[in-house]
Amino acid sequence: MEKNFKELEKIIKVTFNNRDFLKSALVHRSYLNEHKDFALDHNERLEFLGDAVLELAVTDYLFRNYQEAEGILTNWRSSLVNRDQLAQASENLGLYDWLYMSRGEAKDNNKKARSYILANAFEAMIGAIYLDQGYQVAATFVQDNLIVNLAKIIEEKSYIDAKTNFQEKAQEVVGITPNYRVLAESGPDHNKKFIVGVYLEKELVAEGEGLSKQEAQTAAANKALAVKGWG
């Protein structure tokens, strides 16, 4: 059944000149395995473009609206563009229901996999808007759906990431700087999973899993804070 993209355009507040860009942003690679004759490509190239546009849009906004030092702005930006924020923005727009996926992928209840797909779709959507409408419309989309969360991030100080927090606590309490080691990795190149351990010298404090080494390190640091009671 063909999707009613006019309805989606109302939701995202963007009307496309070429709706194929919008459609492509929603195609997961698994869909093409079951639909070899599908006219459009999957969304990974658009995701690649959207990631760069997203980075610029957030950086530009922070630079123009705040006078804080580079380190603070970098932390704010990282908090805005992380996978959880992107996935939540996708959830808020209801993008999951618009995605083209294989039957198996659509039935998968793995929360991490869903989060990964949603975050990628959000970046692909930014790339599609940029190609069809230009930078300013794409930047407005980012502001309306992502940067709107900045005030809460600043208020809750959630931009102070778990790795920084654990390092500061470890140095303060035991005088040791944590180190991270990759314990295992699995999966294909486009969907690798990493398990990383965080150590205080030889002590393995906690393990974390993620779809990148950085994500796995952050997960490990979060668990380590709980293990040590330093949260």
Rosetta blueprint (number, residue, H / E / L):
1 M L
2 E L
3 K L
4 N L
5 F H
6 K H
7 E H
8 L H
9 E H
10 K H
11 I H
12 I H
13 K L
14 V L
15 T L
16 F L
17 N L
18 N L
19 R H
20 D H
21 F H
22 L H
23 K H
24 S H
25 A L
26 L L
27 V E
28 H L
29 R H
30 S H
31 Y H
32 L H
33 N H
34 E H
35 H L
36 K L
37 D L
38 F L
39 A L
40 L L
41 D L
42 H L
43 N L
44 E H
45 R H
46 L H
47 E H
48 F H
49 L H
50 G H
51 D H
52 A H
53 V H
54 L H
55 E H
56 L H
57 A H
58 V H
59 T H
60 D H
61 Y H
62 L H
63 F H
64 R H
65 N H
66 Y L
67 Q L
68 E L
69 A L
70 E H
71 G H
72 I H
73 L H
74 T H
75 N H
76 W H
77 R H
78 S H
79 S H
80 L H
81 V L
82 N L
83 R H
84 D H
85 Q H
86 L H
87 A H
88 Q H
89 A H
90 S H
91 E H
92 N H
93 L H
94 G L
95 L H
96 Y H
97 D H
98 W H
99 L L
100 Y E
101 M L
102 S L
103 R H
104 G H
105 E H
106 A H
107 K H
108 D L
109 N L
110 N L
111 K H
112 K H
113 A H
114 R H
115 S H
116 Y H
117 I H
118 L H
119 A H
120 N H
121 A H
122 F H
123 E H
124 A H
125 M H
126 I H
127 G H
128 A H
129 I H
130 Y H
131 L H
132 D H
133 Q H
134 G L
135 Y H
136 Q H
137 V H
138 A H
139 A H
140 T H
141 F H
142 V H
143 Q H
144 D H
145 N H
146 L L
147 I H
148 V H
149 N H
150 L H
151 A H
152 K H
153 I H
154 I H
155 E H
156 E H
157 K L
158 S L
159 Y L
160 I L
161 D L
162 A H
163 K H
164 T H
165 N H
166 F H
167 Q H
168 E H
169 K H
170 A H
171 Q H
172 E H
173 V H
174 V L
175 G L
176 I L
177 T L
178 P L
179 N E
180 Y E
181 R E
182 V E
183 L E
184 A E
185 E E
186 S E
187 G L
188 P L
189 D H
190 H H
191 N H
192 K L
193 K E
194 F E
195 I E
196 V E
197 G E
198 V E
199 Y E
200 L E
201 E L
202 K L
203 E E
204 L E
205 V E
206 A E
207 E E
208 G E
209 E E
210 G E
211 L L
212 S L
213 K H
214 Q H
215 E H
216 A H
217 Q H
218 T H
219 A H
220 A H
221 A H
222 N H
223 K H
224 A H
225 L H
226 A H
227 V H
228 K H
229 G L
230 W L
231 G L
